[in-house]
Amino acid sequence: MHFEPAVLQPTAPTEQAWCFAFHEGQVLLPGAEEAIALLPVPAIVFGQAPRHYLGRLGGIDCWTLKLDAVPAGWRALPLRAAMMALPEPLMLLAGRAAQVLEWERSHRFCGVCGTPTEALAHERARRCPACAQVVYPRLSPAMMALVWRGRELLLARSPGYKPGSYSALAGFVEAGESLEDCVVREVAEEVGVQVRNLRYYGSQSWPFPHSLMVAYTAEWDGGEIVPQPGEIEDAQWFDIDALPLIPPRFSIAGHLIRDTVERLREAA
């Protein structure tokens, strides 16, 4: 299904709509407890609750809205769990919807003078009527680096990870820093090694709460693993045929690790 993003609803709305409704940060799904599915519904199904237009998916209008209560016949599910189960087009839209609502929630007041902001009709932005400050949906760029050495991958885990689970290194980009500089710095800070031959892999919008993950592979260039206290619980070199539990493919980390394993196998 092709998605066409938009801010303004077309003059001829579709009878059915994809409605990404949220209650207390959780996405609402219809039907039985065991079913994780989202289908187009009549556009008025959630009444006149304030909403944001997202565009059209497969020629059908898409909306996101926040509700004060869960309607009868619907249930709330954590966004991460829903995204892992939904097909990719809906997974990506659910993340977009959540970020739009989080942006609205966190920018109700001007960060310069404290005046309540107002939504602009022609673009996704909020403007302060007092000082004219304009704010757009916030994105926080973050790098992800998968370090390799021969047939080994350097994987790490933070204290909050699922037991036994490891992933690539990641960190937020600092002001005035390029993505490549961030990779080199974060790898050195988190595990104490140096890298070279950075190669861009891909990117993913990550709605927890508003990150843009930019992934690289990097070749080990020296140094022994020294986990950063308080940030890295454990970090190790793993042979590509003896990996620990890694993230699923719904995250870019899951794709990055699996695709790099295949590349290293083909190069062996």
C-alpha positions in Angstrom: 0.0 0.0 0.0 1.4 3.4 -1.1 1.3 6.2 1.5 0.9 9.8 0.3 1.7 12.2 3.2 -0.3 15.4 3.6 -1.2 18.0 6.2 -4.5 19.2 4.7 -7.4 16.8 4.0 -8.5 16.7 0.3 -11.9 18.4 -0.4 -13.4 15.0 -1.1 -12.8 12.8 2.0 -13.0 9.1 1.8 -15.9 7.3 3.5 -13.6 5.0 5.4 -10.4 6.1 7.2 -7.4 4.7 8.9 -7.7 6.0 12.5 -4.7 5.8 14.7 -6.3 6.6 18.0 -4.3 6.8 21.2 -5.3 6.7 24.9 -2.6 7.6 27.5 0.1 6.9 25.0 -1.2 3.5 23.9 -2.6 2.8 20.5 -6.2 1.6 20.2 -7.1 -1.7 18.4 -10.5 -3.2 17.7 -11.7 -6.7 18.5 -10.6 -9.6 20.6 -7.7 -9.6 22.9 -5.6 -12.0 20.8 -6.1 -10.1 17.5 -3.6 -7.3 16.6 -5.1 -5.7 13.5 -6.1 -2.4 12.2 -8.8 -1.8 9.5 -10.3 1.2 8.0 -13.4 2.4 9.8 -16.1 5.1 9.2 -14.4 8.4 9.6 -16.9 9.5 12.2 -16.4 6.4 14.4 -14.5 8.4 17.1 -16.9 11.3 17.0 -15.6 14.9 16.7 -12.4 14.4 18.8 -9.6 16.8 17.6 -7.4 15.0 15.1 -4.5 15.5 12.7 -4.6 14.5 9.1 -1.7 12.4 8.0 -2.3 11.7 4.3 -3.7 8.7 2.4 -2.7 5.1 2.6 -3.9 3.0 -0.3 -6.2 5.9 -1.3 -7.8 6.0 2.1 -7.6 9.0 4.5 -5.5 8.6 7.6 -6.0 10.4 10.9 -4.4 10.4 14.3 -6.2 11.5 17.5 -6.1 11.3 21.3 -9.0 10.1 23.3 -9.8 10.5 27.0 -11.2 7.0 27.3 -11.1 3.7 25.4 -14.4 3.3 23.4 -16.5 0.1 23.8 -15.2 -2.6 21.4 -11.6 -1.3 21.4 -8.6 -2.0 23.6 -5.3 -0.2 24.3 -1.9 -1.7 23.5 1.6 -0.4 24.0 2.8 1.2 20.8 6.0 -1.0 20.6 3.9 -4.2 20.8 1.5 -3.0 18.2 4.2 -1.9 15.8 5.9 -5.3 16.1 2.7 -7.1 15.0 1.3 -4.7 12.4 2.2 -4.9 8.7 4.9 -2.5 7.7 2.8 0.3 6.1 0.6 0.4 9.3 3.6 0.1 11.5 5.3 3.1 10.0 2.1 5.1 10.1 1.5 4.3 13.7 4.9 5.6 14.6 4.3 8.8 12.6 0.9 9.2 14.3 2.4 8.9 17.7 5.1 11.4 17.0 2.6 14.0 15.8 0.5 13.7 18.9 3.7 13.8 21.1 4.8 17.0 19.3 1.4 18.6 19.9 1.4 17.6 23.6 4.9 18.9 24.3 4.5 22.2 22.4 1.2 23.5 23.7 3.0 26.5 25.2 5.7 28.7 23.6 9.2 27.7 24.8 10.3 31.4 24.5 7.6 33.3 26.3 5.2 30.7 27.7 2.1 31.8 25.7 -0.3 29.1 24.5 0.6 28.2 20.9 -1.9 27.9 18.0 -2.0 25.4 15.2 -1.3 26.7 11.7 -3.8 25.6 9.1 -1.4 25.4 6.1 1.4 23.3 7.6 2.3 21.0 10.4 3.4 23.8 12.8 2.4 25.7 15.9 2.9 29.4 16.3 3.1 31.7 19.3 0.6 34.6 18.9 2.7 36.7 21.2 6.3 36.4 19.9 5.7 34.7 16.6 7.9 31.7 17.5 7.1 28.7 15.2 7.7 25.1 16.2 7.6 22.1 13.9 7.5 18.4 14.8 10.7 17.7 16.6 13.3 15.1 15.4 16.3 14.0 17.4 19.0 12.4 15.1 20.8 9.4 16.6 23.5 7.2 15.1 23.7 3.4 15.3 27.0 1.7 14.7 27.6 -2.0 14.2 31.3 -2.6 14.6 32.8 -5.7 12.9 36.2 -7.5 13.0 36.7 -10.4 10.7 33.8 -12.7 11.4 32.9 -11.0 14.7 30.4 -8.4 15.6 30.7 -6.1 18.6 27.3 -6.1 20.4 26.4 -4.5 23.7 23.5 -4.4 26.2 22.2 -1.5 28.4 20.9 -2.2 31.9 17.2 -2.0 30.7 17.5 -4.6 27.9 15.7 -7.9 28.0 17.8 -10.5 29.7 20.3 -12.0 27.2 19.5 -9.4 24.5 22.3 -7.5 22.8 22.3 -4.9 20.0 24.4 -2.4 18.0 25.7 0.7 19.7 23.7 3.9 19.5 23.7 7.4 20.8 22.3 10.9 20.1 24.1 13.4 17.8 25.4 16.5 19.7 25.1 20.1 18.5 27.7 20.9 15.9 28.5 17.3 15.3 28.3 15.3 12.0 26.8 11.8 12.0 30.2 10.3 11.2 31.9 12.2 14.1 29.1 11.0 16.3 29.8 7.4 15.4 33.4 7.6 16.2 32.8 9.4 19.5 30.0 7.2 20.7 31.8 4.0 20.0 34.9 5.3 21.8 32.8 6.4 24.8 30.6 3.4 25.1 33.1 0.6 24.5 36.5 2.2 24.3 37.5 1.1 20.8 38.4 2.9 17.6 36.8 2.4 14.2 37.4 3.1 10.5 35.7 2.5 7.1 32.3 3.8 8.1 29.6 2.7 5.7 26.1 4.1 5.7 23.4 1.4 6.0 20.0 3.1 6.3 17.7 5.1 8.5 14.4 4.6 10.4 12.0 6.9 12.1 11.7 5.8 15.7 8.8 7.1 17.8 10.2 6.6 21.2 9.6 9.4 21.5 10.9 11.2 18.3 14.2 9.9 17.1 15.6 9.5 13.6 18.0 6.5 13.7 20.8 6.6 11.2 22.7 3.3 11.0 26.3 2.6 10.0 28.7 -0.3 9.9 32.2 0.4 11.0 35.4 -1.7 11.0 37.3 -2.2 14.2 40.6 -0.2 14.2 42.1 -0.9 17.6 41.4 -0.9 21.3 40.0 -3.4 23.8 36.4 -3.4 25.0 35.9 -1.2 28.1 32.1 -0.8 28.8 31.0 2.7 29.8 29.9 2.7 33.4 26.1 3.3 33.8 25.5 3.1 30.1 26.7 -0.3 29.0 26.1 -3.3 31.1 28.1 -5.7 28.9 29.8 -5.7 25.5 31.4 -8.6 23.7 32.7 -9.8 20.4 30.4 -12.5 19.0 31.1 -14.8 16.1 28.5 -14.4 13.3 27.5 -18.0 13.9 27.1 -17.7 17.6 25.0 -14.5 18.1 23.0 -13.8 21.3 19.4 -12.7 21.3 19.2 -9.7 18.9 16.4 -7.2 18.1 13.6 -8.3 15.8 13.4 -7.0 12.2 10.8 -4.4 13.0 13.7 -2.2 14.2 16.6 -1.0 12.0 19.0 -2.7 14.5 17.4 -6.1 13.6 17.9 -5.5 9.9 21.4 -4.0 10.3 22.7 -7.0 12.3 21.2 -9.7 10.1 22.2 -8.1 6.8 25.8 -7.5 8.1 26.0 -11.2 9.1 25.0 -12.2 5.5 27.6 -9.9 4.0 30.3 -11.2 6.2 29.4 -14.8 5.4 29.5 -14.1 1.7 32.9 -12.4 2.0 34.4 -15.3 4.0 
